[in-house]
Amino acid sequence: MEHGRLVAYRPVRTVDDKLAGYLIVALNSPLEMRYFPHIIGFFCVMMLIAFLGSFLMVKFFDSRFFAPIRKITKSAVFLSGDDSSLEGQDVSVMFDTKRTDEIGQLSSALQNVFFHMNSGAQNLSQAIYDANHDGMTRHLNKRCYSSMIETFRKLDSICVIYFDVNNLKLMNDTLGHENGDRVITRAADYIRAFMTEQDYCFRMGGDEFLMVMTNCTFRAADKVIEQLEKDAPYLLSREDDSVRCALAYGCAFAKGEYDYDALLAEAEENMYDKKTELKALWQMPDR
């Protein structure tokens, strides 16, 4: 290096390899500067290859190991009841049971646990439903009614409607219990048409139903009664049946402070008055 410039001394030899002198060549730029772009380019390419390789390796390990483990962990947390974000989803599809390694074995084990827990929850839900509902009419049963009486005593407003099927015993004795069951089912469906989300209907006995309208307005209760009066007498038997069955009803409404037992007795008394009226109208036997 002379005066900041790179100078190359190249020997000149004769045919018999004797030194004849030197060729002195001044280069345009230092040797380091001539190869610097190539060196930078080489390192950039190597860094790009290293980054791409690292990215592909991370993706491979994530898809092969970390993602399945995250799914299993999320499913396990959901099964423990600490996370409700998966509510309503099929969690079983998160388990990769096709794998033959430890993750596949763990997935299979957790999938079996989930299956048994889900089956148990469904069986429990069905058992609770069956315990509180009448199997024929799908209305609530008397056992459920007994558990809700205290709630009905503390409402701001309430309307109770007592229903009874006239002539059901004669229907059973004359045309058979199959026709009697059909009459009861039709009565249940008729009552169900009046119900809202705030209303309850209980099958109190063989042919008796109790509809309870909770926190209702007088106008809402009056609308139901008006329709019952309009439909009366509502015949539950078929036109060609030799025995006629009609639906009798009685209601009572209260707002503010009220005596629930007295209200229920009032509705039942009104229902019996309606039964007597229907018997006289259709000349039904007193049985």
C-alpha positions in Angstrom: 0.0 0.0 0.0 1.6 3.2 -1.1 0.0 6.6 -0.5 -3.4 5.0 0.0 -3.3 3.0 -3.1 -2.7 -0.7 -3.6 0.4 -1.4 -5.7 1.0 -4.9 -7.1 4.6 -6.0 -7.8 4.5 -8.9 -10.3 7.8 -10.7 -11.1 9.0 -11.0 -14.7 11.1 -14.1 -15.5 12.9 -15.4 -18.5 12.4 -18.7 -20.2 14.9 -20.4 -18.0 13.1 -19.0 -14.9 15.5 -16.2 -14.1 14.2 -13.0 -12.5 14.4 -10.3 -15.1 12.5 -7.6 -13.1 9.1 -6.5 -11.8 6.0 -5.0 -13.3 4.7 -2.4 -11.0 0.9 -2.1 -11.3 -1.1 0.5 -9.4 -4.7 -0.8 -8.8 -7.7 1.5 -9.1 -9.0 0.5 -5.6 -7.8 -1.4 -2.7 -8.2 -5.2 -2.8 -10.6 -5.1 0.2 -12.9 -2.6 -1.5 -13.0 -4.7 -4.7 -14.4 -7.7 -2.9 -16.4 -5.9 -0.3 -19.7 -6.0 -2.2 -19.3 -9.7 -2.9 -18.6 -10.4 0.8 -21.7 -8.3 1.8 -23.8 -10.1 -0.7 -22.6 -13.5 0.5 -23.4 -12.7 4.1 -26.9 -11.4 3.1 -27.6 -14.6 1.2 -26.4 -16.7 4.1 -28.6 -14.7 6.6 -31.6 -15.0 4.3 -31.1 -18.7 4.1 -30.7 -19.0 7.9 -33.8 -16.9 8.5 -35.9 -18.9 6.0 -34.6 -22.2 7.5 -35.4 -21.0 11.1 -38.9 -19.9 10.0 -39.6 -23.3 8.3 -38.3 -25.1 11.3 -40.5 -23.1 13.7 -43.5 -23.7 11.5 -42.8 -27.4 11.4 -42.4 -27.8 15.2 -45.4 -25.6 15.8 -47.7 -27.6 13.5 -46.2 -30.9 14.6 -46.0 -30.4 18.4 -46.9 -27.0 19.8 -50.3 -26.5 18.0 -51.6 -30.0 19.1 -50.5 -29.4 22.6 -52.2 -26.0 22.7 -55.4 -27.6 21.4 -55.2 -30.3 24.0 -54.5 -27.8 26.8 -57.4 -25.6 25.7 -59.8 -28.6 25.5 -58.6 -29.8 28.9 -59.2 -26.3 30.4 -62.7 -26.3 28.9 -63.5 -29.7 30.3 -62.4 -28.5 33.7 -65.0 -25.8 33.5 -62.6 -22.8 33.6 -63.2 -21.7 30.1 -66.6 -21.2 28.4 -65.2 -19.8 25.0 -65.8 -23.3 23.4 -69.4 -23.5 24.6 -71.5 -25.1 21.9 -68.5 -26.3 19.8 -67.6 -29.9 19.2 -64.4 -30.1 21.3 -63.7 -33.7 20.3 -62.5 -32.6 16.9 -59.6 -30.9 18.5 -58.0 -34.2 19.5 -55.6 -35.6 16.9 -56.2 -39.3 17.5 -54.6 -40.4 14.2 -51.1 -39.8 15.5 -49.1 -42.8 16.9 -46.8 -40.8 19.2 -47.4 -39.6 22.8 -49.5 -36.7 21.6 -51.8 -39.0 19.8 -52.1 -41.2 22.9 -52.9 -38.2 25.1 -55.5 -37.0 22.5 -57.2 -40.4 22.5 -57.3 -40.5 26.3 -58.7 -37.0 26.6 -61.2 -37.7 23.8 -62.5 -40.7 25.8 -62.8 -38.5 28.9 -64.7 -35.9 27.0 -67.0 -38.5 25.5 -67.9 -40.0 28.9 -68.3 -36.6 30.5 -70.6 -35.4 27.6 -72.6 -38.6 27.8 -73.0 -38.2 31.5 -74.0 -34.6 31.2 -76.6 -35.5 28.6 -77.9 -38.3 30.7 -78.1 -36.1 33.8 -79.9 -33.4 31.8 -82.4 -35.9 30.5 -82.9 -37.3 34.0 -83.6 -33.9 35.4 -86.1 -33.2 32.5 -87.9 -36.5 33.1 -88.1 -35.9 36.8 -89.8 -32.5 36.3 -92.0 -33.2 33.2 -95.0 -35.3 32.4 -94.1 -37.9 29.8 -97.4 -37.8 27.9 -98.1 -34.0 27.7 -94.5 -32.7 28.1 -95.8 -30.2 30.6 -94.3 -29.8 34.1 -95.5 -32.3 36.7 -96.9 -32.0 40.2 -93.5 -32.7 41.7 -92.1 -29.6 40.0 -95.1 -27.6 41.0 -94.5 -28.4 44.6 -90.9 -27.1 44.4 -92.1 -23.8 42.8 -95.0 -22.9 45.2 -92.9 -20.6 47.3 -91.8 -18.7 44.2 -95.4 -18.2 43.2 -96.2 -16.7 46.6 -93.7 -13.8 46.2 -94.5 -12.4 42.7 -95.6 -8.9 41.9 -98.6 -10.1 39.9 -100.0 -13.5 39.1 -102.8 -15.2 37.2 -103.7 -18.8 37.8 -105.9 -20.8 35.4 -107.2 -24.2 36.5 -108.2 -26.6 33.7 -110.1 -29.8 33.8 -111.3 -32.2 31.1 -115.0 -32.9 31.4 -116.2 -36.5 30.7 -112.8 -38.1 30.6 -113.7 -41.0 32.8 -116.7 -41.9 30.6 -114.4 -41.6 27.5 -111.9 -44.1 29.1 -114.7 -46.5 30.1 -116.5 -46.3 26.8 -114.0 -45.8 24.1 -110.8 -46.9 25.8 -107.8 -45.3 27.4 -106.1 -44.7 24.1 -108.8 -42.2 23.1 -108.7 -40.8 26.6 -104.9 -40.2 26.2 -105.5 -38.5 22.9 -108.0 -36.1 24.6 -105.5 -35.3 27.3 -102.8 -34.6 24.8 -105.1 -32.3 22.8 -105.9 -30.4 25.9 -102.2 -30.0 26.7 -101.5 -28.7 23.3 -104.4 -26.3 23.4 -103.1 -24.8 26.8 -99.5 -24.6 25.4 -100.6 -22.3 22.7 -101.4 -19.6 25.3 -98.1 -19.8 27.1 -95.2 -17.3 27.0 -91.7 -17.5 28.4 -92.9 -16.3 31.8 -95.7 -18.8 32.0 -95.8 -22.3 33.5 -98.2 -25.2 33.0 -98.4 -28.2 35.3 -100.3 -31.5 34.9 -101.8 -31.8 38.4 -103.5 -35.1 37.9 -105.1 -37.3 35.3 -107.2 -34.6 33.6 -106.3 -31.5 35.6 -103.8 -28.8 34.5 -102.7 -25.6 36.2 -101.3 -22.7 34.2 -99.5 -20.0 36.2 -98.8 -16.6 34.5 -96.0 -14.9 36.4 -95.5 -11.1 36.7 -98.2 -10.6 34.1 -100.4 -7.6 33.5 -104.2 -7.6 33.9 -104.4 -7.0 30.1 -102.3 -10.0 29.3 -104.4 -12.2 31.6 -107.6 -10.8 30.3 -106.5 -11.5 26.7 -106.1 -15.2 27.5 -109.4 -15.4 29.3 -111.1 -13.6 26.5 -109.8 -16.3 24.0 -110.9 -19.1 26.4 -114.4 -17.6 26.5 -114.4 -17.2 22.7 -113.4 -20.9 22.2 -115.8 -22.3 24.9 -117.0 -24.9 24.8 -113.7 -26.3 23.5 -114.4 -29.9 22.5 -111.5 -32.2 22.8 -113.2 -35.3 21.4 -113.7 -36.0 17.7 -116.9 -35.3 15.9 -117.8 -38.9 15.4 -117.0 -39.9 19.1 -120.0 -41.1 21.0 -118.6 -39.4 24.1 -118.0 -35.6 24.2 -115.2 -34.2 26.2 -114.9 -30.4 26.8 -112.2 -28.3 28.5 -113.4 -26.5 31.6 -111.4 -23.7 33.2 -111.4 -21.2 36.0 -109.1 -18.3 36.6 -108.0 -15.8 39.3 -105.8 -12.7 39.0 -103.9 -10.8 41.7 -101.5 -7.9 41.9 -99.5 -6.6 44.9 -100.1 -8.5 48.1 -102.1 -11.6 47.8 -102.8 -15.0 49.4 -101.7 -17.6 46.9 -103.7 -20.4 48.5 -106.9 -18.3 48.4 -106.2 -17.3 44.8 -105.7 -21.0 43.8 -109.0 -21.9 45.6 -110.8 -19.2 43.8 -109.6 -20.4 40.4 -110.5 -24.0 41.2 -114.0 -22.9 42.3 -114.5 -21.0 39.1 -113.4 -24.1 37.2 -116.0 -26.3 38.9 -118.7 -23.7 38.1 -117.6 -24.0 34.4 -117.7 -27.8 34.6 -121.3 -27.6 35.8 -122.2 -25.2 33.1 -120.7 -27.5 30.4 -122.4 -30.6 31.8 -125.7 -28.8 31.6 -124.9 -27.5 28.1 -123.9 -30.9 26.6 -126.1 -33.0 28.9 -123.1 -34.8 30.2 -123.5 -37.4 33.0 -122.3 -36.5 36.5 -119.3 -38.8 36.7 
